Amino acid sequence: MVEKLIFEKSVSGRRGHYLPPLDVPACSVQEAIPAKLRRKKTPVLPQLTEVEVVRHYTRLSSLNYGVDTGFYPLGSCTMKYNPKINEDVANLAGFSQIHPDQPAESVQGALELMVKLQQYLAEIAGMDAFTLQPAAGAHGELTGLLLIRAYHAAQGEQQRDKVLIPDSAHGTNPATASLAGCQIIQIPSNGQGEVDLVALKRVVGKDTAALMLTNPNTLGLFETQIAEIAAIVHEAGGLLYYDGANMNAIMGYARPGDMGFDVVHFNLHKTFSTPHGGGGPGSGPVGVKRKLEPFLPKPVIIYDRQKQRYRFDGERPQSIGRVKAFYGNFGVLVKAFTYILMLGGKGLKEASEKAVLNANYLLKLLSQDYEQPFAGLCKHEFIVTPPKTKEGGIRTLDVAKRLLDYGFHPPTVYFPLIVAEALMIEPTETENKSTLDAFAAVMARIAQEAEENPEILHQAPHQTPLSRLDETQAARRPVLRWKAD
Ligand SMILES: *Cc1c(COP(=O)(O)O)cnc(C)c1O
């Protein structure tokens, strides 16, 4: 049954509230509001009792799926459980009740937190300096590319405007490179799912601005030739940009700075645990090697040792300027800071270890029924494709939709683009063995259904309020609000 909108439930005359009698002189609307601002028509508002409204929204909220309700193996998105202590700390009045326009003197604790977070991130990444301004990973990519362009310009090398991007990359990489005014050159992957060095060597040159790389890449594979890749790009005068969305696989084990990367972004909402299923707010801090530091967005926060005070410094002649109002999504910064302190260095390393262990355990179970396009071990995520049945015709979308009937959030589908019918699965470290076993059992059952009753997959989901949607229309012509006719 289709859920009714609250406006459709309205019954004229129902009320959920009564206003107390006026205790001030009645002043007519005519006098109080200038004529040109007055409504011509009474607004069409739903008329309902309080209990109807409460039940409506409570029911809707229970239709939602989140990491707090179940397993969420959405590859590339790192849907780990977000510890509630993060929320408690972010809600402390000293963090939640301050205003970004307050004088630095009155928010010393907040500034200290940001400076320390920058230091922690620099340590984890192997970089020299960080900015916390970017609001998401994609925003970090744009910021990083603007930094790289500013750096090349300062060297008198404005002509460097080509960005090399592997064909396994996330769509935001070419999108942001293009926004930064660069041209994109796609690098094919080799048979092992890694960057093809021969192809890379063929295209690097005097016009190379940077190579953007995700490591481990979106296939969940570590680029084993990273040292050589870095040497090839650096020798040609280009820089290396690290898309840190997959950092959850290697925290404490390897650092992009040590691999030769010059600029990195982290997705704090992924790796460092902020709820991000609904699309925000996120945070995509960018780290750089020393030679790029002068170009970082301003203002930067500095610690005045003599006065023992933090302050903003806007005197940065080479800065690319601001990339966000104020200083970034501060609440997310507090949550990431809390998460890092709660886990400590050892804990972060253990999180990555378990993320990789969980992924390999699940891959092993699933590979009994599903095809594995790249053999061997994976990092924190992996790709499988639907079983080849005797009749054929089972698509990734069928598997994903059928999972909904069994109460699981589906994995990422049809990404990365280089694997046809990809199911991209990332269990994360916060799931236990029983959850992984339960998910694998359902996947096995779906594989069996694919063989015995493929129609049930083609028609799935059967248990959700709505069955298959027209996804193109939903994306192109979304109905986001109700309008009176
Ligand atoms: C999520 C992701 C991004 C984009 O990050 P947002 O925070 O969603 O903007 C970029 N690259 C990869 C590999 C990702 O998984």
The ligand as an ORCA input file, in Angstrom:
! r2SCAN-3c Opt
* xyz 0 1
  C      32.519      8.409     -1.339
  C      33.615      8.515     -2.319
  C      33.987      9.760     -2.878
  C      33.190     11.020     -2.671
  O      33.076     11.387     -1.348
  P      31.828     12.225     -0.793
  O      32.194     12.453      0.631
  O      30.621     11.396     -0.994
  O      31.776     13.499     -1.592
  C      35.090      9.781     -3.712
  N      35.773      8.669     -4.017
  C      35.436      7.463     -3.515
  C      36.256      6.253     -3.881
  C      34.342      7.342     -2.660
  O      33.980      6.148     -2.170
*
